[in-house]
Amino acid sequence: MKNLKTIAIAVLVAFGTTVATAQNKKIDAAKSTINWVGKKVTGEHSGTVNFQEGMLIFKGKKVVGGNFTVDMTSLTATDLTGEWKQKLDGHLKADDFFGTDKFKTATLKFTTIADKGNGLYTVTADLTIKGITKPVTFDLTVKGNTATTAFKVDRTKYDIKYGSKSFFDVGDKAIYDDFDLAISLQF
């Protein structure tokens, strides 16, 4: 048996075969950003939400996986100040939006990745908000120790229906179902 192991190692070395192992690169949660924009008939609001933790998984120089946890209690508007900011922040954290008392985190886990070359990938991932998991697809650009993406999320798929004209007759008070995310990762 010892000779068989020696022969196998010799064959691997002789042919220069190496086994690529995955490398987890944790994000720097303090330097990574998530910016959001929610639009309504009469305008829009923008803000941020913070990462709790996350990582990209590489095999060599190629992205092969990733998973992230977002601290939903950090959700805040950046386009308002004072009383109006407090009201919007409170409403976004309430049960008719993200229900952050019960659902303190949201998660994103890569399920499939297509390498498009030059550090560009098309990713399909499971996004979980309010305990509901749905797939999302987006392009991810990786350069050095950074990665960026932008994509839309249909909030109604996660039982966030407040002000949606898809469910209610709200006239000019309608809030569009999609919100935009712009994400920048530092690792």
C-alpha positions as CSV (number, residue, x, y, z in Angstrom):
1,M,0.0,0.0,0.0
2,K,2.9,2.3,0.8
3,N,4.4,1.7,-2.6
4,L,1.0,2.5,-4.3
5,K,0.9,5.9,-2.5
6,T,4.5,6.6,-3.5
7,I,3.7,5.8,-7.2
8,A,0.6,8.0,-7.2
9,I,2.5,10.9,-5.8
10,A,5.3,10.4,-8.3
11,V,2.8,10.3,-11.2
12,L,1.1,13.6,-10.0
13,V,4.5,15.3,-9.6
14,A,5.8,14.0,-12.9
15,F,2.8,15.3,-14.9
16,G,2.6,18.6,-13.0
17,T,-0.9,18.0,-11.8
18,T,-2.1,20.2,-9.1
19,V,-5.4,20.2,-7.3
20,A,-7.0,23.6,-7.2
21,T,-8.5,24.4,-3.8
22,A,-11.1,27.0,-3.1
23,Q,-10.0,30.1,-1.3
24,N,-12.5,32.1,0.7
25,K,-12.0,35.9,0.7
26,K,-13.9,37.6,3.4
27,I,-15.3,41.0,2.6
28,D,-14.3,44.0,4.7
29,A,-17.9,44.8,5.9
30,A,-16.9,48.3,7.1
31,K,-15.6,49.2,3.6
32,S,-18.2,47.3,1.5
33,T,-21.3,49.2,0.6
34,I,-24.9,48.6,-0.4
35,N,-26.8,51.6,-1.7
36,W,-30.5,51.4,-2.5
37,V,-33.0,53.5,-4.4
38,G,-36.8,53.1,-4.1
39,K,-39.0,55.0,-6.6
40,K,-42.5,56.2,-6.4
41,V,-44.8,58.0,-8.8
42,T,-43.9,61.4,-7.2
43,G,-40.1,60.8,-6.7
44,E,-37.7,58.5,-5.0
45,H,-35.7,57.9,-1.8
46,S,-32.2,56.5,-1.5
47,G,-30.2,55.1,1.3
48,T,-27.9,52.4,2.6
49,V,-27.9,49.1,4.4
50,N,-24.8,47.5,5.9
51,F,-23.2,44.1,5.5
52,Q,-22.9,41.9,8.6
53,E,-20.4,39.5,6.9
54,G,-19.7,37.9,3.6
55,M,-17.2,36.2,1.3
56,L,-16.4,35.5,-2.3
57,I,-15.1,32.0,-3.0
58,F,-12.3,31.7,-5.6
59,K,-10.7,28.7,-7.3
60,G,-7.5,30.2,-8.6
61,K,-8.5,33.6,-10.0
62,K,-12.1,32.6,-10.8
63,V,-15.1,33.3,-8.7
64,V,-16.9,30.0,-7.9
65,G,-19.1,31.1,-5.0
66,G,-20.2,33.6,-2.5
67,N,-22.5,34.2,0.4
68,F,-23.4,37.4,2.3
69,T,-25.4,38.4,5.3
70,V,-26.9,41.9,5.5
71,D,-27.8,43.7,8.7
72,M,-31.3,44.9,7.9
73,T,-31.5,46.8,11.2
74,S,-29.0,49.2,9.7
75,L,-31.4,50.2,6.9
76,T,-31.5,54.0,6.6
77,A,-32.4,56.7,4.2
78,T,-29.7,59.1,3.1
79,D,-31.8,61.6,1.1
80,L,-33.7,63.0,4.1
81,T,-32.8,64.6,7.5
82,G,-34.5,65.2,10.8
83,E,-38.1,64.2,11.4
84,W,-38.8,63.0,7.8
85,K,-35.7,60.7,7.9
86,Q,-36.8,59.2,11.2
87,K,-40.3,58.6,9.8
88,L,-39.1,56.9,6.6
89,D,-36.4,54.9,8.5
90,G,-39.1,53.7,11.0
91,H,-41.6,52.8,8.2
92,L,-39.0,50.9,6.2
93,K,-38.2,48.8,9.3
94,A,-41.9,48.3,10.1
95,D,-43.7,45.1,9.3
96,D,-45.3,46.5,6.1
97,F,-41.9,46.8,4.7
98,F,-38.8,44.9,5.9
99,G,-40.0,43.9,9.4
100,T,-36.5,44.2,10.9
101,D,-37.6,43.4,14.5
102,K,-38.4,39.9,13.3
103,F,-36.1,39.6,10.3
104,K,-32.8,41.2,11.4
105,T,-30.8,39.9,8.4
106,A,-31.2,39.2,4.7
107,T,-28.9,36.8,2.9
108,L,-27.6,36.2,-0.6
109,K,-26.0,32.9,-1.6
110,F,-24.6,32.3,-5.1
111,T,-26.0,29.2,-6.8
112,T,-24.6,29.3,-10.3
113,I,-21.8,31.4,-11.9
114,A,-21.0,31.8,-15.5
115,D,-17.6,33.2,-16.3
116,K,-17.9,35.8,-19.1
117,G,-14.1,36.6,-19.1
118,N,-12.1,39.6,-18.0
119,G,-13.4,39.4,-14.5
120,L,-17.1,39.6,-15.5
121,Y,-19.5,36.9,-14.2
122,T,-23.2,36.3,-14.5
123,V,-24.4,35.1,-11.1
124,T,-27.7,33.6,-10.1
125,A,-28.2,33.6,-6.3
126,D,-30.8,32.9,-3.7
127,L,-31.8,36.1,-2.0
128,T,-33.7,35.8,1.3
129,I,-35.7,38.8,2.6
130,K,-38.3,38.4,5.4
131,G,-37.6,34.7,5.4
132,I,-38.7,34.3,1.8
133,T,-36.1,33.0,-0.7
134,K,-36.2,33.8,-4.4
135,P,-33.6,33.7,-7.2
136,V,-32.0,36.9,-8.6
137,T,-29.6,37.2,-11.5
138,F,-27.0,39.9,-12.0
139,D,-23.6,40.6,-13.5
140,L,-20.6,40.8,-11.1
141,T,-17.4,42.6,-12.0
142,V,-14.2,41.6,-10.1
143,K,-11.0,43.6,-10.2
144,G,-8.2,43.1,-7.8
145,N,-9.7,43.1,-4.3
146,T,-13.0,44.7,-5.3
147,A,-16.2,43.5,-6.8
148,T,-19.2,45.5,-8.0
149,T,-22.7,44.8,-9.2
150,A,-26.1,46.6,-9.6
151,F,-29.5,44.9,-10.0
152,K,-33.2,45.3,-9.3
153,V,-35.2,43.5,-6.7
154,D,-39.0,43.0,-6.9
155,R,-40.0,43.7,-3.3
156,T,-43.5,42.1,-3.8
157,K,-41.8,38.7,-4.2
158,Y,-40.8,39.1,-0.5
159,D,-44.2,40.0,0.7
160,I,-43.5,43.8,0.8
161,K,-46.6,45.1,-0.9
162,Y,-47.2,48.4,0.8
163,G,-48.1,51.1,-1.7
164,S,-47.8,48.7,-4.6
165,K,-50.1,49.5,-7.5
166,S,-49.9,45.8,-8.4
167,F,-52.0,45.1,-5.3
168,F,-53.8,48.3,-4.4
169,D,-55.5,51.2,-6.0
170,V,-53.1,53.9,-4.7
171,G,-53.1,56.4,-7.5
172,D,-50.2,58.9,-7.4
173,K,-49.1,57.5,-4.0
174,A,-47.9,54.3,-5.7
175,I,-44.4,53.0,-4.9
176,Y,-42.9,51.0,-7.7
177,D,-42.4,47.3,-7.0
178,D,-38.7,47.2,-8.0
179,F,-35.9,48.8,-6.0
180,D,-32.4,49.3,-7.2
181,L,-29.3,48.0,-5.4
182,A,-25.7,49.1,-6.1
183,I,-23.1,47.0,-4.3
184,S,-19.4,47.5,-3.9
185,L,-17.3,44.8,-2.1
186,Q,-13.9,45.2,-0.7
187,F,-12.0,42.1,0.3
